């Protein structure tokens, strides 16, 4: 699964952090703080994705899952998200998606 640091890296290849702060109306150190934490907030992830022409809903979900503490519920939701994404993209059939997600 991609993570929000991948999204941030993609954004920073196109523009500087200062430019993103201005465009998204963020505090001066918001992206630096996110990098230190290891994840973006769902709102910032969605806004960056939208600006990059990617699916904001996908990135909001990824950011929300990253922010959750480890638990059986989180594991189940990550598995469900990955299975749904694979099926939506037509990349795999039901059986293959289930098999792949068992490995999550």
N, C-alpha and C positions, 0 to 999 in steps of 0.2 A: 504494500500500500504506500502510495506517496504520502509525504507528510508536509506540514505547513512550512517547514524550513526549506523544502524543495521549491515551494511556491515563492517564498521570500528570495531565495537565490535567483530564481528566474526574473523576478521583478528588479532586483539590484543589478542584473546584467544589462537591463535596458535604461535604468535611471539611477541616480544616486539616492541614498536614503533621504537626504534633505529635500529632493524633488518630490519623493513620495509623501513625505510629511506634509508638504505644502498642498499637494494635489488632494490628499485624503483628509486634510485638516486635522492632522494628528499632533500630539505633543512632540516636542523636539527629540525626545529619547524613546518614543514608543517602539520603534522597530529594534533598537538596540536592546531594550528591555525584553522584548519578545525573543530575541536571539539568545539572551542570557538564560531565559526560562526554558528555551527549547521548543516553544510553540507560539503560534499567533492566536489571538482571540478570534472567536468565530466572526465577529463583525469586521475586523481588519482583514481576515482571510477572504471573506466574501467580497469586500471592496477591492482588494488587490486582484482577485480572480476576475472580477467584472472589468477592471481596467486593463487586464491582460487578455481579455476576450475568452476567458475560460468560464466554466459553469460555476457561478457563485454558490449555488445550493450544495454542490458536491464538496466544495472547500469549507463551507460552513459546517457541514456534517463532520468532515475530517477534523476540523479544529475542535469541535465540541467533544468528539471522541478522544482526541489527544489530551484534552484538559481533564478528563475523568480519571479518578484513581483506579488502579487495577482492581478488578472484581470479576466475578463470574458473569455479571450482567454486562459489563463492558466487553468482555470477550465475546459474548453472544451477539452483541450489537455490531461489533467489528466484523464478525463472521457473516452476519446478515447483510451488512453494508457491502462487503466484498462479493458475496454471492449475488446480490442484486445488481451490482455494478457489472459483474462479468456477464450475467444473463442479459442485461440491458444492452450491452455492447455487442451481444451475439457472439462473444468470444468463445463461450463454452456452453455445453448443454447442462441440464439439471444435474445429472449424475457426476459429471466432471467438476462442476462448481461445488457440489457438496464434498467431493473428495479433496479438492484443493483447500477448502475452508476448514476441513478437519485438521489440516496442518497448521492453521493459524495459531 
